[in-house]
């Protein structure tokens, strides 16, 4: 598993760059707080704030990232004050925490910005419980948050700017859905229910560390769309936490909070969180757990029993999430998977059509954005199919069908990527055979994704002539036809949707 993590694709070294940038941002934030003479809890909050600001803000353009970053204090500081003010009133505090959970999830309806602000608000309430903050500490905590936002902004927009021009696709459900059918509304109720269970049971387990259960329940619902995805994410969180606790016993406990080695290991964990977030949720949770143990060491409260309690609270939170997706407005795996596969097939069709227009002489046609969108959608399909592809899945026939779909989709994307590369070559000219091959591919794609939609006619410009680029394009198109023919069988051979009610 570790080997697969480090050989996972990293286009443009994006994961490496964001990991290094995160270490710089957190280090700068911590250094600023220490130079300002802030107490240790404020320094820790500053580092966490910088990490969140760099981790959660995922808008596609730098300008939108700047606006979202500027809005973080406007959301986080009032929540921080509310949580500190309610520290001595547990029933009211618990109700306020659940209200923040609901609003934070519901805000995802406004896209990447809403998700970032919702996560930041939740984590400010969570951090207040972690630090046992009270109103008298608010000035120092506010100063730490402000310096951390400034430090993260300096690193993100001044030293190391990374722009992602292709926005992440919206959820698979219909955006026009209203009421409880809207994905964000459904997840807001699910997540609040899960956090309520985690809060109640977590307090029975520990009156002091119950918030770990709530945090587990909250994060399990981030970037999931179906019951199966949520269950698999919960399982991976438990596995990552368990491994992190074992390592924490060997590494964090013996350090006893020694500042220099603890700071170095925290930097390694910050990098690990960012580098592993996309390919492996379990490894990301491993680094989060080790970092939490190191921070507890700095606070002088770390001992083996505390790490064992951390695992118990993780189990409680994962159990609450499992109950929520089973009982509250459940969405089956096949419903989400059908939608993502359909969107992927339509994106394949758009990429093929745009490549065909480019090869036919239309210089304005650019398949590159469609290829980028297709890569994101393929990752969504892989996440959606994860419950069925999991080695512990008892549904063997459906697991085999899911594996076939994933294999053939990967092949389709590989051929379309090659086709787009040929189309981008200015020397590749039109060959009359390309139009016919593209039309066959579009027909096959529409038959799978949108059978009622007509196939547009692709006009050829210029004089047809043979060219090596055209031969390569034809090879990709023929292989794409074969992959689509293979994909049709597992997609059509299903009794209920693409896959089972998982």
Number of C-alpha atoms within 10 A of each C-alpha: 7 8 7 10 14 12 8 12 12 14 8 8 11 13 20 17 17 20 25 18 23 28 24 22 28 28 23 22 29 26 18 20 27 17 8 14 12 19 14 16 21 25 25 23 25 33 29 22 30 29 24 22 30 26 16 18 23 22 23 16 14 17 12 15 22 15 13 21 25 15 14 24 20 12 16 23 20 15 23 26 22 19 27 22 16 17 19 11 10 10 11 12 18 18 12 17 24 20 14 20 27 23 19 24 28 22 20 22 17 11 16 22 22 19 22 26 26 24 26 24 25 25 23 25 25 20 20 22 20 19 16 14 20 18 15 10 15 17 12 21 26 20 17 30 26 19 23 31 25 20 26 28 22 15 19 24 15 10 12 15 14 14 15 12 12 15 15 17 14 12 19 19 16 12 13 7 10 10 9 13 15 17 23 23 20 19 28 22 21 28 30 26 23 30 30 24 22 30 27 17 18 25 16 10 16 14 11 12 17 26 28 26 31 32 21 25 34 26 19 25 24 16 14 20 25 24 28 27 25 26 23 20 25 27 19 21 25 23 19 22 26 22 17 26 25 17 17 25 19 12 16 28 19 13 18 18 21 14 12 10 13 21 18 10 17 23 20 16 23 25 23 23 24 23 25 22 17 15 17 19 19 23 26 25 24 29 29 20 26 26 24 22 30 28 20 21 21 21 15 12 13 23 17 16 10 15 24 15 16 23 21 20 29 28 23 27 34 31 20 30 33 22 17 25 26 16 11 15 15 16 19 19 25 22 22 25 24 20 18 25 26 19 20 25 26 19 23 26 24 18 28 28 23 23 27 28 24 26 30 25 19 15 12 9 18 17 24 17 11 22 23 17 18 24 17 17 22 21 15 24 23 21 21 28 26 20 24 28 20 12 11 9 13 10 15 13 12 19 21 14 21 22 18 17 23 19 14 20 24 16 18 23 22 16 23 26 24 17 26 24 17 24 31 19 12 12 13 21 23 25 22 15 14 20 21 13 20 25 19 15 23 24 18 21 26 19 16 19 19 15 12 8 10 11 17 10 9 15 12 19 14 11 11 14 11 13 14 12 22 23 16 17 28 20 16 22 23 17 17 26 21 15 19 20 15 16 21 16 13 18 18 11 12 13 8 10 15 23 25 17 13 18
